[in-house]
Amino acid sequence: MELEKIRNLSDEELAHHEKTTSEQLFRLRFQVSLGQNDGVKKLRQLRKEVAQIKTVARERELGIRGALRDTSAAVESKKGAR
């Protein structure tokens, strides 16, 4: 999933997506350890996706990205008011 799509998810969807992606990662790691699967590329992709989801969740928690969007919305509303 692309980063922009991840950013557009709600908090509940983000938590659900993190849970399902983590489960997929666990199962894939388990299969690789048993020698049933050779999905190194998929492992990297899932690890990256989990990291992106956690990063977006933490940004929201700290108000980093939300504050940037709020200020840009305020600038737009000021332009429209003139």
N, C-alpha and C positions, 0 to 999 in steps of 0.2 A: 504494500500500500504506500502511496506517495505521501510525503510529509504534509503537503497542502490538504490532502484528504483527511489526514490524521488531525490536523489543526481544526478542521471544520466539524469534527465529531463533538457531540455533547459530552458532559462529564460521565454520564452513565454509560454511553456507548463506548467511551474511551476505556473505562474500567472493564467492560465486558470484552472488548477487543484485546485488552492486555491479558485477561485471563485465558481466553481461547488461544491466543498466540503462544503464551507460556506453556499451555498444555501440549500444543503441537510440538513445540521445541523439546519438551520433556520426552514425548513419545518418539520423536525422531532420534534424539540422543540415545535412547534405550535401544532402538532398532540398530543403530550404527554400532553400539557396543556389542550387540549380539551377532553382528556381521550380516544382518539381514538387508541392510541398506547401505548404499554408498553415497549419501546425500550431503556431501560437504558444502556444496553451493547453497542448498536449501537451509542448512544449519546457519550459515553466515547471514543469509537473508532474514531468517527468523530472529536471530540475535540482534541484528540491526533494527528490525521493526520494533522489538520489545524496548530497545534503548530509546528509539524515537518516541514511542508512546509514553515512556516514563519521563522523558525530558519535557514533553508537552504538558503532562500532568503537573510536573514540578513548576514549570513556568506559570501555569494557571494558579497554582497554590501560592506562589510568591507574588503574583500579579504583574509579572514582567511583560508578557505579550498583551494581556488585556489592557494594560495602561497605555500601550502604544496605540492600540486600536481606538481607545476612548479619546485620546488626544487628536488623532486624525479625524475622528467623527466630529469632535468639537470644532476643529478648523473648518471642516466642510460646512457645518451648520452656520458658522460665522460668515462664510463666504456667501451662503444662500440668503442670509438676513440682510445683507447690504443692498 
